[in-house]
Amino acid sequence: MTIEDILKESSCIIAWRLFFILKNDVLEDPKILTIVKITNLLILKIE
C-alpha cells in the first residue's frame, strides 16, 4: 500500500462519516449540501 492508497481510503471513510452525520442533521441546508457535493467531487478526482 502506498501513502496515496491510505489517503484515498481514509478520505473516503471521513467523507462517508461526514455525509451520514450531515444527512441525519442538516440535509435541508443548501450550504452544507454544496459542501458535501464539492467534497465528493474532490474525492472522485483524487481516485
N, C-alpha and C positions, 0 to 999 in steps of 0.2 A: 504493500500500500504506500502510495506517495502522500505527501502533505496535501496535495490538491484533492485526492480522494477523501481524505479525512475532513477537509474543509467542506467539500460538497455534501458529505453525509451529515455533518454537524449543522450546516446551514439549513439543510432540508428539514432536519429534526426541529431546529429552532423555529423555522418558518411555520411548520405544521402546528407546533405548540402555540405559537402566536395566533395562527389562523383560528384554532379551536377556541382559544381564550376570547378573541375578538368576536368570533361567530356567536358565542354564547352571550357576550355582554352588550356590544355596541355595534352590531352589524348594520343598523339603520343609519349610522353616522357616515355621510359621504366622504368626509376627510379620511376616516380610518379605512373605508373601502378602497380609496385611492392608494393609500399607503400599502395596503395588502397587495393590490394589483401591481404596483411598482416593485415591491419586494419579490413577488412571484416572477415578474419579468426578469429581474436581475438574476435570480436563481436559475432560471431557464437559460440565460446567456452564459452563466458560469458552466453549466452542464454542457 
